[in-house]
Amino acid sequence: MTHVGRVRKNNEDAFLGITFDDKECTYLGKIGEERHDRGDFIFAVSDGMGGANAGEFASKVAVEKLMTLAPSSFRLATMGITVDYADILDEVFSEIHKKICSYSFHYEECRGMGATLSMCWLTPEYLYFAHIGDSRIYYLPKEGELKQLTEDHSVAWKLMREGKITEREARKHPEKSILLKSLGAIGDNIEPQFGSVRYEDGDRFIICSDGISDALFDSDIRETLRRPLPYLVGKPPAERLVKKALREGGLDNLTAVVVEIHQP
C-alpha cells in the first residue's frame, strides 16, 4: 500500500511486486498469494527526490527498470550457471543508476533527481536483498524480534551508528533527510548494501519508505503486524502499517510492502 500522507501534494514513492522466469515478468496484485513454481519474485520500494515531479519520475524509473533486468538475471540460474546474487544485484543497481543519471543529464527538468531503492529477490530458499538510501528492509521471523536488515545511508544515522547521537536524536536531527548514497543524484560510486536471509515458514519481510520508519519505532512495526490495535484488526499487513503511520504523523509519503512466507 502507498499513501501520499497528510502534507505532501504528490507521492514520490513507488513500489513493485512481480514474479518472473527466464522469459517474462508478471505483476502481482496488491494483495494475494502466489506459488514459487512459476518463478522467483522481486519486491521493491523506491523513494524519489528532486524538484517539481522529478522525484516521482525517478522512483518509477528505479522500479520499472527492475522489470527489464529480472528475466535475463533469472536465465543464468535456469541454464545451470552458478549465480552470484550480489554481483547480479550490483549490476542491476548500476544500470538503474546510469539510467537515472542519463535522464538528469539530457533533460533540464530532471536535473539532480535521485531515488532510494530497497529490493528483495525471493528464491525458493533464500531472500537476497540490495539497498541504497533510507528506505528500509526489515525481517520479522515467526518467533523472535524484528530486525532491520538495511542501514540508512543518511547523515543522521551515520552519526547514530558511530555512537554520537541516540535513535531518538537521529529522528529529529536537522540532517536526517540528507542522504550519503542514492541512485542518480550522488556521484558514480554508489556502493549498495547486499545481504541474504534463509527464511522459514511463518517469516515476514517488510520493505518501507522513510515515511513509515520516521513515524513508527521498530516496536510499533512489530506489534502492528503481530498484535494490531482494534481499528487495524482484519486489515492486510501493509495497510495496517500505513494507517498506523498516518495516525502517528503522516508527514511524508507512506509506502509499505509486506511479504509473508507460507511453506507446505
KENUVO-824009 format. One record per residue (C-alpha): residue in one letter; x, y, z. Coordinates in nm, 4 decimals. Example, Ala and Ser with C-alpha at 12.3 -4.5 7.8 and 13.67 -1.06 7.14 Angstrom:
(A; (1.2300; -0.4500; 0.7800)) (S; (1.3670; -0.1060; 0.7140)) 
This chain:
(M; (0.0000; 0.0000; 0.0000)) (T; (0.1137; 0.3553; -0.0673)) (H; (-0.0362; 0.6839; 0.0533)) (V; (0.0563; 1.0457; -0.0183)) (G; (0.0399; 1.1338; 0.3542)) (R; (-0.1096; 1.4399; 0.5218)) (V; (0.1308; 1.7083; 0.3971)) (R; (0.2743; 1.6307; 0.0517)) (K; (0.0821; 1.7142; -0.2647)) (N; (0.2314; 1.4344; -0.4728)) (N; (0.3545; 1.0842; -0.3990)) (E; (0.7227; 1.0308; -0.4811)) (D; (0.7195; 0.6704; -0.3547)) (A; (0.6904; 0.3732; -0.5880)) (F; (0.6682; 0.0015; -0.5159)) (L; (0.6858; -0.3207; -0.7125)) (G; (0.5773; -0.6818; -0.6749)) (I; (0.6484; -0.9205; -0.9628)) (T; (0.7006; -1.2866; -1.0348)) (F; (0.9384; -1.3724; -1.3177)) (D; (1.1098; -1.6540; -1.5017)) (D; (1.3699; -1.6539; -1.7794)) (K; (1.1200; -1.5176; -2.0337)) (E; (0.8889; -1.2642; -1.8754)) (C; (0.7687; -1.0737; -1.5708)) (T; (0.4162; -1.0648; -1.4329)) (Y; (0.2824; -0.8047; -1.1926)) (L; (0.1414; -0.9342; -0.8656)) (G; (-0.1801; -0.7987; -0.7217)) (K; (-0.1630; -0.5662; -0.4243)) (I; (-0.2959; -0.8469; -0.2032)) (G; (-0.2791; -1.2178; -0.2780)) (E; (-0.0930; -1.5455; -0.2705)) (E; (0.1458; -1.6887; -0.5279)) (R; (0.3371; -2.0169; -0.5581)) (H; (0.7086; -2.0481; -0.6243)) (D; (0.6764; -2.2967; -0.9083)) (R; (0.6120; -2.0141; -1.1560)) (G; (0.9456; -1.8483; -1.0903)) (D; (1.1164; -1.6144; -0.8467)) (F; (0.9827; -1.2906; -0.7005)) (I; (1.1012; -0.9333; -0.6688)) (F; (0.9569; -0.6842; -0.4222)) (A; (1.0846; -0.3284; -0.4027)) (V; (1.0225; 0.0198; -0.2652)) (S; (1.1782; 0.3379; -0.4022)) (D; (1.1518; 0.6941; -0.2706)) (G; (1.2310; 0.9650; -0.5246)) (M; (1.3825; 1.3083; -0.4768)) (G; (1.4121; 1.6123; -0.7000)) (G; (1.2322; 1.9319; -0.7959)) (A; (0.8829; 1.9520; -0.9481)) (N; (0.7801; 1.5945; -1.0337)) (A; (1.1352; 1.4687; -1.0913)) (G; (1.1403; 1.2645; -0.7693)) (E; (0.8198; 1.0899; -0.8629)) (F; (0.9683; 1.0088; -1.2032)) (A; (1.2992; 0.8849; -1.0562)) (S; (1.1338; 0.6309; -0.8266)) (K; (0.9241; 0.4967; -1.1138)) (V; (1.2348; 0.4604; -1.3310)) (A; (1.4007; 0.2649; -1.0483)) (V; (1.1245; 0.0072; -1.0049)) (E; (1.0294; -0.0235; -1.3720)) (K; (1.3899; -0.0869; -1.4749)) (L; (1.3812; -0.3943; -1.2499)) (M; (1.1144; -0.5371; -1.4808)) (T; (1.3504; -0.5373; -1.7782)) (L; (1.6541; -0.6686; -1.5891)) (A; (1.4946; -0.9563; -1.3954)) (P; (1.4377; -1.2175; -1.6720)) (S; (1.7953; -1.2063; -1.8034)) (S; (1.9262; -1.2489; -1.4485)) (F; (1.6963; -1.5458; -1.3855)) (R; (1.8024; -1.7066; -1.7128)) (L; (2.1517; -1.7744; -1.5784)) (A; (2.0121; -1.9897; -1.2987)) (T; (1.7803; -2.1884; -1.5278)) (M; (2.0800; -2.2681; -1.7508)) (G; (2.2584; -2.4263; -1.4554)) (I; (2.5131; -2.1480; -1.4250)) (T; (2.6219; -2.0693; -1.0715)) (V; (2.4650; -1.7375; -0.9759)) (D; (2.6375; -1.4821; -0.7552)) (Y; (2.3398; -1.2786; -0.6469)) (A; (2.5500; -0.9909; -0.5117)) (D; (2.7201; -0.9498; -0.8499)) (I; (2.3867; -0.9612; -1.0336)) (L; (2.2212; -0.7133; -0.7982)) (D; (2.5242; -0.4841; -0.8135)) (E; (2.4928; -0.4777; -1.1926)) (V; (2.1180; -0.4148; -1.1704)) (F; (2.1683; -0.1169; -0.9376)) (S; (2.4457; 0.0166; -1.1608)) (E; (2.2181; 0.0031; -1.4659)) (I; (1.9376; 0.1832; -1.2836)) (H; (2.1833; 0.4467; -1.1589)) (K; (2.3082; 0.5058; -1.5150)) (K; (1.9508; 0.5382; -1.6432)) (I; (1.8547; 0.7997; -1.3856)) (C; (2.1809; 0.9889; -1.4458)) (S; (2.1123; 0.9863; -1.8189)) (Y; (1.7720; 1.1496; -1.7691)) (S; (1.9331; 1.4076; -1.5376)) (F; (2.1968; 1.4906; -1.7990)) (H; (1.9663; 1.5183; -2.1001)) (Y; (1.6551; 1.6819; -1.9513)) (E; (1.6666; 2.0033; -1.7526)) (E; (1.3518; 1.9183; -1.5564)) (C; (1.5270; 1.6014; -1.4307)) (R; (1.8485; 1.7706; -1.3142)) (G; (1.9603; 1.6434; -0.9738)) (M; (1.6871; 1.3842; -0.9392)) (G; (1.7608; 1.0653; -0.7492)) (A; (1.5982; 0.7764; -0.5699)) (T; (1.6411; 0.5286; -0.2904)) (L; (1.5885; 0.1620; -0.3746)) (S; (1.5338; -0.1298; -0.1384)) (M; (1.4611; -0.4582; -0.3157)) (C; (1.4200; -0.8239; -0.2271)) (W; (1.4745; -1.1170; -0.4640)) (L; (1.2848; -1.4168; -0.3277)) (T; (1.4069; -1.7613; -0.4380)) (P; (1.2742; -2.0986; -0.3120)) (E; (1.5124; -2.0992; -0.0115)) (Y; (1.6693; -1.7571; 0.0281)) (L; (1.5762; -1.3916; 0.0189)) (Y; (1.8542; -1.1818; -0.1350)) (F; (1.8370; -0.8074; -0.0853)) (A; (2.0039; -0.4947; -0.2192)) (H; (1.9622; -0.1457; -0.0817)) (I; (2.0675; 0.2154; -0.1141)) (G; (1.9273; 0.5239; 0.0604)) (D; (1.6994; 0.5480; 0.3642)) (S; (1.4088; 0.3258; 0.2760)) (R; (1.4307; 0.0042; 0.4781)) (I; (1.4026; -0.3739; 0.4727)) (Y; (1.3012; -0.5485; 0.7946)) (Y; (1.2975; -0.9192; 0.8813)) (L; (1.0339; -1.0459; 1.1249)) (P; (1.0835; -1.4181; 1.1961)) (K; (0.7877; -1.6261; 1.3073)) (E; (0.9444; -1.6337; 1.6529)) (G; (1.1782; -1.3558; 1.7590)) (E; (1.2390; -0.9846; 1.7329)) (L; (1.2114; -0.7536; 1.4352)) (K; (1.5485; -0.6937; 1.2702)) (Q; (1.6417; -0.4087; 1.0368)) (L; (1.8432; -0.5711; 0.7582)) (T; (1.9488; -0.2486; 0.5903)) (E; (2.1432; 0.0561; 0.7023)) (D; (2.0087; 0.4064; 0.6470)) (H; (2.2526; 0.5910; 0.4228)) (S; (2.1890; 0.9299; 0.5820)) (V; (2.3995; 1.1754; 0.7810)) (A; (2.1941; 1.1360; 1.0992)) (W; (2.2008; 0.7574; 1.1005)) (K; (2.5754; 0.7548; 1.0349)) (L; (2.6188; 0.9642; 1.3479)) (M; (2.3946; 0.7228; 1.5380)) (R; (2.5940; 0.4172; 1.4249)) (E; (2.9111; 0.5951; 1.5398)) (G; (2.7536; 0.6387; 1.8846)) (K; (2.7454; 1.0183; 1.8637)) (I; (2.3669; 1.0533; 1.8912)) (T; (2.0772; 0.8299; 2.0020)) (E; (1.7993; 0.6920; 1.7820)) (R; (1.5539; 0.9489; 1.9177)) (E; (1.8032; 1.2261; 1.8425)) (A; (1.8561; 1.0856; 1.4919)) (R; (1.4833; 1.1073; 1.4238)) (K; (1.4866; 1.4813; 1.4994)) (H; (1.8301; 1.5614; 1.3594)) (P; (1.8348; 1.8565; 1.1116)) (E; (2.0306; 1.6418; 0.8613)) (K; (1.8040; 1.3381; 0.8986)) (S; (1.6949; 1.3557; 0.5338)) (I; (2.0371; 1.4268; 0.3817)) (L; (2.1492; 1.1112; 0.2029)) (L; (2.5075; 0.9952; 0.1675)) (K; (2.4115; 0.7417; -0.1003)) (S; (2.1328; 0.7223; -0.3583)) (L; (2.0695; 0.6297; -0.7190)) (G; (2.1229; 0.9099; -0.9678)) (A; (2.1986; 1.2084; -0.7519)) (I; (2.5277; 1.1467; -0.5761)) (G; (2.8407; 1.0563; -0.7757)) (D; (2.9306; 0.7450; -0.9712)) (N; (3.0371; 0.5132; -0.6879)) (I; (2.7023; 0.4108; -0.5391)) (E; (2.8146; 0.1070; -0.3318)) (P; (2.4784; -0.0540; -0.2459)) (Q; (2.4367; -0.2837; 0.0530)) (F; (2.3769; -0.6544; -0.0173)) (G; (2.2716; -0.9459; 0.2003)) (S; (2.0689; -1.2647; 0.2259)) (V; (1.8392; -1.4474; 0.4664)) (R; (1.7478; -1.8155; 0.4665)) (Y; (1.3810; -1.7936; 0.5531)) (E; (1.1395; -2.0356; 0.7189)) (D; (0.7650; -2.0887; 0.7271)) (G; (0.5874; -1.8031; 0.9027)) (D; (0.8622; -1.5453; 0.8481)) (R; (0.7793; -1.1972; 0.7212)) (F; (0.9739; -0.9276; 0.5407)) (I; (0.8782; -0.5600; 0.5373)) (I; (1.0013; -0.3068; 0.2814)) (C; (0.9052; 0.0526; 0.3537)) (S; (0.9855; 0.4129; 0.2727)) (D; (1.1127; 0.6509; 0.5402)) (G; (0.7615; 0.7896; 0.5868)) (I; (0.6808; 0.4662; 0.7717)) (S; (1.0042; 0.4353; 0.9698)) (D; (1.0019; 0.8040; 1.0685)) (A; (0.6526; 0.7687; 1.2155)) (L; (0.6891; 0.4244; 1.3765)) (F; (0.9558; 0.2786; 1.6021)) (D; (1.0617; -0.0801; 1.5347)) (S; (0.8473; -0.1968; 1.8271)) (D; (0.5441; -0.0253; 1.6681)) (I; (0.6042; -0.2076; 1.3396)) (R; (0.6404; -0.5424; 1.5166)) (E; (0.3274; -0.5008; 1.7285)) (T; (0.1211; -0.3639; 1.4384)) (L; (0.1914; -0.6844; 1.2468)) (R; (0.1630; -0.9315; 1.5346)) (R; (-0.0930; -0.7736; 1.7663)) (P; (-0.2683; -0.4892; 1.5823)) (L; (-0.4887; -0.2406; 1.7603)) (P; (-0.8652; -0.2978; 1.7244)) (Y; (-0.9079; -0.0467; 1.4411)) (L; (-0.6466; -0.2354; 1.2377)) (V; (-0.7641; -0.5929; 1.3012)) (G; (-0.8649; -0.7700; 0.9800)) (K; (-0.6793; -0.5305; 0.7522)) (P; (-0.3913; -0.6514; 0.5301)) (P; (-0.0468; -0.6101; 0.6939)) (A; (0.0781; -0.3317; 0.4643)) (E; (-0.2425; -0.1348; 0.5171)) (R; (-0.2024; -0.1685; 0.8950)) (L; (0.1427; -0.0102; 0.8786)) (V; (0.0343; 0.2748; 0.6518)) (K; (-0.2753; 0.3573; 0.8572)) (K; (-0.0796; 0.3408; 1.1838)) (A; (0.1931; 0.5686; 1.0429)) (L; (-0.0734; 0.8057; 0.9097)) (R; (-0.2274; 0.8310; 1.2559)) (E; (0.1139; 0.8880; 1.4192)) (G; (0.2187; 1.1641; 1.1801)) (G; (0.1934; 1.1119; 0.8053)) (L; (0.4330; 1.3993; 0.7340)) (D; (0.5837; 1.2191; 0.4338)) (N; (0.4680; 0.9763; 0.1667)) (L; (0.3961; 0.6338; 0.3174)) (T; (0.4681; 0.3033; 0.1423)) (A; (0.4850; -0.0493; 0.2814)) (V; (0.5240; -0.3916; 0.1208)) (V; (0.4830; -0.6953; 0.3472)) (V; (0.5835; -1.0442; 0.2282)) (E; (0.4618; -1.3443; 0.4288)) (I; (0.6149; -1.6889; 0.3793)) (H; (0.3905; -1.9953; 0.3902)) (Q; (0.5596; -2.3249; 0.3076)) (P; (0.3783; -2.6593; 0.2702)) 
